[in-house]
C-alpha cells in the first residue's frame, strides 16, 4: 500500500477539462439508458445528449434540487435492486428522507475517494485513526471513512461520537495518531482532559481531520473555532467538505488553502440565482455532476452551499481547483436590519466567547415580513453584563446585533444534540 496521488490532479487545467468532458459524455449515455428520471428529463426538454460536448454545454441541461431527489427518489436509481448492497439516507428540506442506493462498485469508489482525500491530508499507511463520528444510523460519512482508511493501508478505531471518557480511554490504550471528528467536539474533549488532569498535550494525537464545521475564513486563516482549538492543543488541523449527494470529498492538503477538487470523481459549477455560471472569483451555489457513480449518479445537482473556486497552483503541487470554506447555505441567508448574514458568522462570535457554554440561533419572520434573529445562550453567568459584552462583539464583527436571551445549558443541549444527528444543530430556521 502507498499514498494515493492521482496524476490528473497535477495536470494543466486544459487537460483536466478534456478529461472531464470525456467522462461527461460517458455519463450522459449511461443516464439516458439507465436513469428513469434523467431519460425523461432529456426527452421532455428535447435534449440531444450528443450535442452536450463541452463542459460549457451543461448550461443546456436543467438543474435539479433536493426537492427533485425527494419527490422522485426511486427514479434516480439506475440499477436493479439486487445490485444494491447499501442503503443510506440524508435529511432534506422536506419531511421524507432521501434514499441513496450504493452498489459494490460505488462502495469501492467511496473508498478510493476517501483514500485520496486522507492522502491529500498527509495520511499514510500505518497511521492509526480514531473515528469520533457514527458509522451507523444510515449515514454515509462513517462508512466512507472506514472504507477509505482501509484502502489507504492505515488502521481505524471505531469509537463513535460523544463520550469524552471513552475517547480518552481509547487514546491512552491504543495510541492513535489521528482523529476524525466535528471540530467543536475537540473543544469538549480538551475541556474533559483539563477537568480530569489528562496530559492531552503529550498524548499520541498529532492530527485531526475535521468534518461538518468550518475551520477557516475565506482568506484561509483559521476562524475563531480553529484558533481556539490551536491555542489549547497544537495539533495539525485539516478541514474537509463533503455530502452524501456528492459521493466525493474536498479535503485540505498541508497548505490549508482550500479543499482540493478530485476531477476524476466530480464536475463542479458555481451558479447564481438564475442558474448562470458566476464570474471567476465570485461566490455561487455549488452545483455538481458525479463521475463514476453506478447506483445513483447525479447531473447538475444544486447542493445549496455557497462557495467560490480557486485555480492558482497549490504549494503542494496540485493544479486542480480548490474550494473556499462554505460561506453558508443558500436557504439560510439572513437579512438582519439590512445586513446580509450567514449563520457561520454568528457562530464565530459565539464560539469566541469563553463564557458561552452552548447556544442555538432561531430565525423567524416578523409581522413586517423581515427576519428576526434570536440567539439563545447557555451560560452560568446570566446577567446584563454578559448581554452587553455579546452585543458589543456582534456590533464589532457584524455591525448589527440579534436578540440575545438566556436559556439553561441542559435545555439547549437537548435541543441542539438530538440522537438522530451526528453533529450539533445550532441553527433553526422558522421562516
Buried (B, 14 or more C-beta within 10 A) or exposed (E): EEBBEBEBBBBEEEBBBBBBBEBBBEBBEBBBEBBBBBBEBBEEEEBEBEEBEEBEBBBEBBBBBBEBBBEBBEBBBBBEEEBBEBEBBBBBEEEEBBBBBBBEBBBBBBBBBBBBBBBBBBBBEEBBBBBBBBBEEBBBBBBBBBBBBBBBBBBBBBBBBBBBEEBBEBBEEEEBBBBBBBBBBBBBBBEBBEEEEBEBEEBEBBBBBBBBBBBBBBEBEBBBBBBBBBEBBEBBBBBBBBBBBBBBBBBBBEBBBBBBBBBBBBBBBBBEEEBEBBEEEEBBBBBBBBBBBBBBBBBBBBBBBBBBBBEEEBEBEBBBBBBBBBBBBBEBBBEBEEEEBBBBBBBBBBBBBEEBBBBBBBBEEEEEEEBBBBBBBBBEEEEEEBBEBBBEBBEEBBEBBBEBEBBBBEEBBEBBBEEEBBBBEBBBBEE
